Amino acid sequence: MTATARVVLTGAAIATVDAAGTEYDEGHVIVEGDRVVAVAPGEPEFDPSARTVDASGCLITPGLVNTHHHLYQWLTRGRAQQSPLFDWLTELYPAWTALDEENTLAAATAGLAQLALSGCTTAADHHYVFPRHGGDVAGSVVAAADRVGTRLHLVRGSMDRGRAHGGLPPESLVEDTDEALAGTEAAIDRFHDPAPNAAVRVAVGPCSPFSVSDRLMRESASLARRRGVRLHTHLAETTEEHHRCLAEFARTPVEYADELGWLGPDVWLAHGVHLSPAAVARLAATGTGVAHCPSSNARLAAGTAPVRDLLAADASVGLGVDGAASNEHGGLGDEIRQAMLVARLRDGAQALTAREALWLATAGGARCLGRQHELGSVEVGKLADLAVWRVDGIGHAGIADPVAALAFGASPPLELLIQGGRTLVEAGELTTVPAGEVARDLAAASAAFAPTSATGTAPKEVLR
Ligand SMILES: Nc1nc2[nH]c(O)nc2c(=O)[nH]1
């Protein structure tokens, strides 16, 4: 399907995720070029010039929006299996010094392909590792998004505080502060497109309080605001980070971010797990978004974000798979279920409904990325980013509520995934890249990263 064709999707259940929560048991969506031109119940008038797709047995939702990822981490999956965040990072940092243009392209293509196969049409990639001889790794992420057809928010990350200055990363992995700022501005110059239908936008993303200096945080915020781009960083992920911020800055992570000018409607934060009621209120009052990463937070035993409280305060909350080294699955559809389950473990059975979980993965994510007027819901005039899920197979047939089938069941197979009117997945297969070749390139690139010992597999625990 090309972006100029008129496509009529008929006979499907539709969850529009618009502000009124409009749903149709059976309806149609018409796409023209890169936009939705009709969403309505029942059958449309027959149009012989259009491609008509019989989507009966399917649920149409907005294409999913991934608000936090580290695509390069596809190269280092399955490591540090029993480690919490700081030990996990300490083990993985040395491996990441081997990143280069070629292996980043292989990892990012595979990561985005996996996201597409799980219903994702827009992805934010927080890329914060720029080895001295790695070449144009940011260019590789952009090239991968172009290949797969994913709308990309490239977060040009940075770290300038190595161990010599009290930070966590090794010196070999940090940039000089001015180089990091210059590299970030260069990424904005090269790749940022402010147009409403942009395929690529750039955000400014110094990594985390324990890997970045105050100066880089402050000057990154100034740079982003001068250039009119968004800001993103890791914050309030673990109790270790919380105590480290208190010890070092006499501030909680959110107080520290506030003092540095890092809260506002142009900021979204990854994780937001350890938030006091005052911090939740402050995030909501400032319009600061949170990328909730439930699987990664469970994998690293970081805790569970207070999503119920954030939503009650009307904060913007989206979903993120996080890097594949802390979420080897790498699919976004499954995070809908995971978000619902962990919210209920934390706050009870009322904590998150299926529809709220779908909202996080779509409209909430679009709000985090500042694109709520362009995408995140199926509405006339919005970009035609659509996921058409097959919910009549063994995994879902018989569940009368299709949104419950999507959220409570296994992530359903995709009949179609459309980004800006262009098909990325059809009948469960990628249409833009050859899956076998992507997997072969990934395997070859990952081989160079294989640990020389069974690092992090804790043989004693495995044998016990
Ligand atoms: N889950 C993750 N948290 C992080 N903090 C940090 O500084 N880097 C990371 C990361 O890669 N994943």
The ligand as a Tripos MOL2 file, in Angstrom:
@<TRIPOS>MOLECULE
LIG
   12    13     1     0     0
SMALL
NO_CHARGES

@<TRIPOS>ATOM
      1 N1         16.7600    0.9740   32.4380 N.pl3     1 LIG1
      2 C1         17.8500    1.7170   32.1690 C.ar      1 LIG1
      3 N2         18.1750    2.6930   33.0330 N.ar      1 LIG1
      4 C2         19.2680    3.4200   32.7740 C.ar      1 LIG1
      5 N3         19.8330    4.4400   33.4500 N.ar      1 LIG1
      6 C3         20.9240    4.8010   32.7490 C.ar      1 LIG1
      7 O1         21.7330    5.7580   33.1110 O.3       1 LIG1
      8 N4         21.0620    4.0590   31.6480 N.ar      1 LIG1
      9 C4         20.0530    3.1840   31.6330 C.ar      1 LIG1
     10 C5         19.6730    2.1520   30.7390 C.ar      1 LIG1
     11 O2         20.3220    1.8920   29.7070 O.2       1 LIG1
     12 N5         18.5560    1.4430   31.0580 N.ar      1 LIG1
@<TRIPOS>BOND
     1     1     2 1
     2     2     3 ar
     3     2    12 ar
     4     3     4 ar
     5     4     5 ar
     6     4     9 ar
     7     5     6 ar
     8     6     7 1
     9     6     8 ar
    10     8     9 ar
    11     9    10 ar
    12    10    11 2
    13    10    12 ar
@<TRIPOS>SUBSTRUCTURE
     1 LIG1         1 GROUP 0 **** ****
